[in-house]
């Protein structure tokens, strides 16, 4: 299957680690320069800033609306910081800019867009995971990528789950059948939940979402797009809607 353009949400653990973000941007740059992807839009996660807002909301009860918009603005802030580190990347605030371009490798600052298109719930079920899929749907793409510091979702036997439906994910999570180990001996996170609203959007838009590891010492992103590598050797988790089963 050919991929010409894609949304990549970059999680906070990638953004806030110099080696992690260098690896991720390097791989995305390679995909772009080799014209494997003609258009790439990066959506920065909220990272530690959003986590601070979450903590603040828990302690001070600042309210869903205020917490929601501050957390989204933290995504903008991380995008601005990323631009300072990689000045060749363009920042955009309107999706039309991306849609009209023949080629583009950019960072999307979502605050203004979501202020105008205010349809997502204002609660902590919605994080940058959900926003990434929402943006991908607005761009009429057929998939979304979440770049994290994990290889994907693991079951309780510590086996990578390559493909899982939203229903099965909820079932395994509800019955504590997902891997609870936070870190392995190499201090690498194995598995953690995605935000719950993402599952609803996957069902609503019938759009799969892929989790890829952006850390260094592997080339998970490059490998995923390499058609010469058999799928069974690629490392990722694909979350799909029930209708795809």
DRENDOKOL-950693 format. One record per residue: y, x, z of N, C-alpha, C in turn. Coordinates in steps of 0.2 Angstrom, whole numbers, padded with zeros to 4 digits, always signed. Example, Ala and Ser with C-alpha at 12.3 -4.5 7.8 and 13.67 -1.06 7.14 Angstrom:
<rs>
-0028+0066+0039-0022+0062+0039-0016+0066+0039/-0011+0064+0035-0005+0068+0036+0000+0064+0039/
</rs>
This chain:
<rs>
-0006+0004+0000+0000+0000+0000+0006+0004+0000/+0011+0003-0004+0017+0006-0005+0022+0004+0000/+0026+0009+0004+0031+0007+0008+0037+0010+0005/+0042+0006+0004+0048+0009+0001+0054+0009+0006/+0054+0005+0011+0059+0005+0016+0056+0003+0022/+0059+0005+0028+0056+0003+0034+0061+0004+0040/+0060+0000+0045+0063+0000+0052+0059+0004+0057/+0062+0009+0060+0059+0013+0065+0063+0012+0071/+0060+0009+0076+0063+0009+0083+0061+0015+0086/+0065+0019+0089+0064+0025+0093+0065+0024+0100/+0060+0024+0104+0060+0023+0111+0064+0028+0115/+0066+0026+0121+0070+0031+0125+0066+0037+0127/+0060+0037+0128+0056+0044+0130+0056+0048+0124/+0057+0046+0118+0058+0050+0112+0065+0053+0112/+0070+0048+0112+0077+0049+0111+0079+0054+0116/+0077+0054+0122+0079+0058+0128+0076+0065+0129/+0071+0066+0125+0068+0073+0125+0069+0077+0119/+0072+0083+0119+0074+0086+0113+0069+0088+0109/+0063+0090+0111+0057+0091+0107+0054+0085+0103/+0054+0079+0107+0052+0073+0105+0056+0071+0099/+0062+0071+0100+0067+0068+0095+0067+0072+0089/+0067+0079+0090+0067+0084+0084+0060+0082+0080/+0055+0081+0083+0049+0080+0079+0049+0074+0075/+0052+0068+0079+0052+0062+0075+0057+0062+0069/+0063+0065+0070+0068+0065+0065+0065+0069+0059/+0062+0075+0061+0059+0079+0056+0054+0076+0052/+0050+0072+0055+0045+0068+0051+0048+0063+0046/+0053+0059+0049+0056+0054+0045+0060+0057+0039/+0063+0063+0041+0067+0066+0036+0062+0069+0030/+0056+0071+0032+0051+0073+0027+0049+0067+0022/+0048+0061+0026+0047+0055+0022+0052+0053+0017/+0058+0054+0019+0064+0052+0015+0065+0057+0009/+0065+0064+0011+0066+0069+0006+0061+0069+0001/+0055+0067+0002+0049+0067-0002+0049+0060-0006/+0053+0056-0004+0054+0049-0007+0048+0045-0006/+0044+0046-0001+0039+0042+0001+0042+0035+0004/+0048+0036+0007+0052+0030+0009+0059+0032+0006/+0061+0027+0003+0068+0027+0000+0074+0025+0004/+0072+0021+0009+0077+0018+0014+0074+0018+0021/+0077+0021+0026+0075+0022+0033+0081+0019+0037/+0079+0015+0041+0084+0013+0046+0081+0014+0053/+0085+0018+0057+0083+0019+0064+0086+0014+0069/+0082+0011+0073+0085+0007+0079+0084+0011+0085/+0089+0013+0089+0088+0017+0095+0086+0012+0101/+0082+0014+0105+0080+0010+0111+0086+0011+0116/+0085+0007+0121+0091+0008+0126+0089+0014+0131/+0083+0016+0132+0081+0021+0136+0083+0020+0144/+0085+0026+0146+0087+0026+0153+0093+0022+0155/+0098+0021+0150+0104+0017+0151+0101+0010+0152/+0097+0007+0148+0095+0000+0149+0091+0000+0155/+0087+0005+0157+0083+0004+0163+0088+0004+0169/+0093+0008+0169+0098+0007+0174+0101+0000+0175/+0103-0003+0169+0105-0010+0169+0100-0015+0172/+0094-0013+0171+0088-0018+0173+0088-0017+0181/+0089-0011+0183+0089-0009+0191+0095-0013+0194/+0101-0012+0190+0107-0015+0193+0106-0023+0193/+0103-0025+0188+0102-0033+0188+0098-0035+0194/+0093-0031+0195+0088-0033+0201+0091-0032+0207/+0096-0027+0208+0099-0027+0215+0105-0031+0216/+0109-0032+0211+0115-0035+0211+0115-0042+0208/+0110-0044+0204+0110-0050+0201+0116-0052+0196/+0117-0047+0192+0123-0048+0188+0122-0053+0182/+0116-0056+0182+0115-0062+0177+0112-0060+0170/+0109-0064+0167+0105-0063+0161+0110-0061+0155/+0115-0065+0155+0120-0064+0149+0123-0057+0149/+0126-0055+0155+0129-0048+0156+0124-0043+0155/+0118-0044+0158+0113-0038+0158+0110-0037+0151/+0110-0043+0147+0107-0043+0140+0112-0039+0136/+0118-0040+0136+0123-0037+0132+0125-0030+0134/+0124-0028+0140+0125-0021+0142+0119-0017+0140/+0113-0020+0141+0107-0016+0138+0107-0015+0131/+0110-0020+0127+0110-0019+0120+0116-0014+0118/+0121-0014+0122+0126-0009+0120+0124-0002+0122/+0119-0002+0127+0116+0005+0128+0112+0007+0122/+0110+0003+0118+0106+0005+0111+0112+0008+0107/+0117+0005+0106+0123+0008+0102+0125+0015+0105/+0125+0015+0111+0127+0022+0114+0122+0027+0113/+0116+0025+0113+0110+0030+0111+0111+0032+0104/+0113+0027+0100+0114+0028+0093+0119+0033+0091/+0125+0032+0095+0130+0037+0094+0129+0044+0096/+0125+0045+0102+0123+0051+0104+0118+0054+0099/+0114+0050+0096+0109+0053+0091+0113+0055+0085/+0118+0052+0083+0122+0054+0077+0126+0061+0079/+0128+0062+0085+0131+0068+0087+0126+0074+0086/+0119+0073+0087+0114+0078+0087+0112+0079+0079/+0113+0073+0075+0111+0074+0068+0116+0071+0064/+0121+0075+0063+0127+0072+0060+0126+0070+0052/+0121+0072+0049+0119+0070+0043+0117+0063+0042/+0115+0060+0048+0113+0053+0048+0119+0048+0048/+0119+0043+0044+0124+0039+0044+0123+0033+0049/+0129+0031+0052+0128+0025+0057+0131+0019+0053/+0127+0013+0054+0130+0007+0051+0129+0001+0056/+0133-0004+0055+0133-0009+0060+0132-0016+0056/+0132-0016+0050+0130-0022+0046+0124-0020+0042/+0119-0025+0042+0113-0024+0038+0114-0025+0031/+0119-0028+0029+0121-0028+0022+0122-0021+0019/+0125-0017+0023+0126-0010+0020+0119-0007+0018/+0114-0008+0022+0107-0005+0021+0104-0009+0015/+0105-0015+0015+0102-0019+0010+0105-0018+0003/+0111-0016+0002+0115-0015-0004+0113-0007-0006/+0111-0003-0002+0110+0004-0004+0104+0005-0008/+0104+0009-0013+0098+0011-0016+0094+0016-0012/+0097+0020-0009+0094+0025-0004+0098+0026+0002/+0095+0026+0008+0099+0027+0014+0094+0029+0020/+0097+0034+0024+0093+0036+0030+0098+0035+0035/+0098+0030+0040+0103+0029+0044+0101+0026+0051/+0106+0026+0055+0105+0023+0062+0109+0017+0062/+0105+0012+0065+0108+0005+0065+0111+0004+0073/+0117+0002+0073+0120+0001+0080+0120-0007+0080/+0116-0010+0084+0115-0017+0084+0119-0022+0088/+0124-0019+0092+0128-0024+0096+0132-0029+0092/+0136-0027+0087+0140-0032+0084+0136-0037+0080/+0131-0034+0077+0126-0039+0073+0123-0044+0078/+0121-0042+0083+0118-0047+0088+0123-0052+0091/+0129-0049+0092+0134-0054+0095+0135-0060+0090/+0135-0058+0083+0136-0063+0078+0130-0067+0077/+0124-0064+0077+0118-0068+0076+0114-0068+0083/+0117-0072+0087+0114-0073+0094+0109-0078+0095/+0103-0076+0093+0097-0081+0093+0092-0079+0098/+0092-0072+0099+0086-0070+0104+0088-0072+0111/+0083-0073+0115+0084-0075+0122+0088-0069+0126/+0091-0071+0131+0095-0067+0135+0091-0066+0142/+0086-0062+0141+0082-0060+0147+0078-0053+0146/+0074-0051+0151+0071-0045+0150+0064-0045+0147/+0063-0051+0144+0057-0051+0139+0059-0048+0133/+0065-0048+0131+0068-0045+0125+0070-0038+0126/+0067-0033+0123+0070-0026+0123+0071-0024+0116/+0072-0018+0115+0073-0015+0108+0066-0016+0104/+0060-0017+0107+0054-0018+0103+0055-0025+0099/+0057-0030+0102+0058-0036+0099+0064-0036+0094/+0069-0033+0096+0075-0032+0092+0073-0029+0085/+0069-0024+0085+0067-0020+0079+0063-0025+0075/+0059-0029+0077+0055-0033+0073+0060-0039+0070/+0064-0041+0074+0069-0046+0072+0073-0043+0066/+0076-0037+0067+0080-0034+0062+0075-0033+0055/+0069-0031+0056+0065-0030+0050+0064-0037+0047/+0063-0042+0050+0063-0049+0047+0069-0051+0043/+0075-0049+0046+0081-0050+0043+0082-0047+0037/+0079-0041+0036+0079-0036+0030+0074-0038+0025/+0070-0043+0027+0064-0046+0023+0059-0041+0022/+0058-0037+0027+0052-0032+0026+0046-0035+0029/+0040-0031+0028+0034-0034+0030+0030-0031+0035/+0034-0026+0039+0031-0023+0044+0037-0020+0048/+0035-0017+0054+0040-0014+0059+0036-0008+0062/+0040-0003+0064+0037+0003+0067+0040+0004+0074/+0036+0005+0079+0039+0007+0085+0037+0014+0087/+0042+0019+0087+0040+0026+0089+0041+0027+0096/+0035+0029+0099+0035+0030+0106+0032+0036+0108/+0031+0038+0114+0028+0044+0116+0020+0043+0118/+0018+0038+0115+0011+0036+0116+0007+0035+0110/+0000+0036+0109-0003+0035+0103-0004+0028+0101/-0003+0024+0106-0005+0017+0105-0007+0013+0111/-0011+0008+0110-0013+0004+0116-0020+0006+0117/-0022+0007+0123-0029+0009+0125-0032+0004+0129/-0039+0003+0128-0042-0002+0133-0044+0002+0139/-0048-0002+0144-0049+0001+0150-0054+0006+0150/-0058+0007+0144-0063+0012+0143-0059+0018+0140/-0052+0018+0140-0048+0023+0137-0049+0025+0130/-0051+0019+0126-0052+0020+0119-0046+0017+0116/-0044+0020+0110-0038+0018+0107-0040+0012+0103/-0035+0006+0103-0036+0000+0100-0032+0001+0093/-0036+0001+0088-0032+0002+0081-0029-0004+0079/-0032-0010+0080-0029-0016+0078-0030-0021+0083/-0025-0025+0085-0026-0030+0090-0021-0036+0089/-0024-0042+0090-0020-0048+0089-0016-0049+0095/-0010-0053+0094-0006-0055+0100-0010-0059+0105/-0014-0063+0103-0018-0067+0108-0023-0062+0112/-0026-0057+0108-0031-0053+0112-0027-0048+0116/-0021-0046+0114-0017-0042+0118-0015-0045+0125/-0013-0051+0124-0011-0055+0130-0017-0056+0135/-0023-0058+0132-0029-0059+0135-0031-0053+0139/-0031-0047+0136-0033-0041+0139-0028-0039+0145/-0022-0040+0143-0017-0038+0148-0018-0042+0154/-0019-0049+0153-0019-0054+0159-0026-0053+0163/-0031-0050+0160-0037-0048+0164-0038-0041+0166/-0032-0038+0165-0032-0030+0167-0037-0026+0164/-0038-0028+0157-0042-0024+0153-0039-0018+0149/-0033-0017+0150-0029-0012+0146-0029-0006+0151/-0029+0000+0148-0029+0006+0152-0023+0006+0157/-0024+0008+0163-0019+0008+0168-0016+0015+0169/-0020+0020+0166-0018+0027+0167-0011+0028+0164/-0006+0031+0168+0000+0032+0166+0001+0039+0162/-0002+0044+0165-0002+0050+0162-0009+0054+0162/-0010+0058+0157-0016+0062+0157-0015+0069+0160/-0020+0073+0159-0019+0080+0162-0014+0084+0159/-0012+0082+0153-0006+0085+0149+0000+0082+0150/+0001+0077+0155+0007+0074+0156+0009+0069+0150/+0005+0067+0147+0006+0063+0141+0004+0056+0142/+0009+0051+0142+0008+0044+0143+0003+0041+0138/-0002+0038+0140-0007+0035+0136-0006+0028+0134/-0004+0023+0138-0003+0016+0136+0001+0013+0141/+0005+0009+0138+0010+0004+0142+0011-0002+0138/+0013-0007+0141+0014-0013+0138+0021-0013+0133/+0020-0017+0128+0026-0019+0124+0030-0025+0127/+0036-0026+0125+0039-0032+0128+0036-0039+0126/+0036-0043+0130+0032-0050+0129+0035-0054+0123/+0041-0054+0122+0044-0058+0117+0042-0055+0110/+0040-0049+0109+0038-0046+0103+0032-0050+0101/+0027-0052+0105+0021-0055+0103+0023-0062+0100/+0028-0065+0103+0031-0072+0100+0034-0071+0093/+0037-0065+0092+0040-0064+0085+0035-0062+0080/+0030-0058+0082+0025-0057+0078+0021-0063+0075/+0020-0068+0080+0017-0074+0078+0022-0078+0073/+0028-0078+0075+0033-0082+0072+0034-0080+0064/+0035-0073+0064+0036-0070+0057+0030-0068+0053/+0024-0068+0057+0018-0066+0054+0019-0059+0051/+0022-0055+0055+0024-0048+0053+0020-0043+0058/+0016-0038+0055+0013-0034+0060+0018-0028+0062/+0016-0026+0068+0020-0020+0071+0015-0015+0073/+0018-0009+0071+0014-0002+0072+0017+0002+0077/+0013+0004+0082+0015+0009+0087+0013+0016+0085/+0017+0021+0084+0016+0028+0082+0019+0033+0087/+0015+0038+0088+0018+0043+0093+0022+0048+0089/+0028+0049+0092+0033+0053+0089+0034+0060+0092/+0029+0062+0097+0030+0068+0100+0028+0074+0096/+0030+0080+0098+0028+0086+0094+0021+0087+0095/+0018+0092+0091+0011+0095+0091+0007+0090+0088/+0009+0085+0085+0005+0080+0080+0010+0078+0075/+0007+0075+0070+0011+0073+0064+0009+0065+0063/+0009+0061+0068+0006+0055+0068+0010+0050+0062/+0017+0051+0062+0021+0047+0057+0019+0049+0050/+0019+0056+0049+0018+0058+0042+0011+0056+0040/+0006+0057+0045-0001+0055+0043-0002+0048+0041/+0002+0044+0045+0001+0037+0043+0003+0035+0036/+0008+0038+0034+0010+0037+0027+0007+0041+0021/+0002+0046+0024-0001+0050+0019-0008+0046+0016/-0007+0044+0010-0013+0040+0007-0019+0044+0006/-0019+0051+0007-0025+0055+0006-0029+0056+0012/-0026+0053+0018-0030+0053+0024-0033+0047+0025/-0039+0047+0027-0043+0040+0028-0040+0037+0034/-0040+0030+0034-0037+0026+0039-0040+0028+0046/-0047+0029+0046-0050+0030+0052-0048+0036+0056/-0045+0041+0052-0043+0047+0055-0035+0046+0057/-0032+0041+0056-0025+0040+0058-0025+0037+0065/-0020+0039+0068-0019+0037+0076-0013+0032+0076/-0015+0026+0078-0009+0021+0079-0012+0015+0082/-0008+0010+0084-0011+0003+0085-0006-0001+0081/-0010-0006+0078-0007-0011+0074-0008-0018+0078/-0002-0021+0079-0002-0028+0083-0001-0033+0077/-0005-0038+0077-0005-0043+0071-0005-0050+0074/-0003-0055+0070-0003-0062+0072-0010-0064+0071/-0012-0070+0074-0018-0073+0074-0020-0075+0067/-0015-0076+0063-0017-0079+0056-0020-0073+0052/-0018-0067+0054-0021-0061+0050-0028-0060+0051/-0031-0063+0056-0038-0061+0058-0043-0064+0053/
</rs>
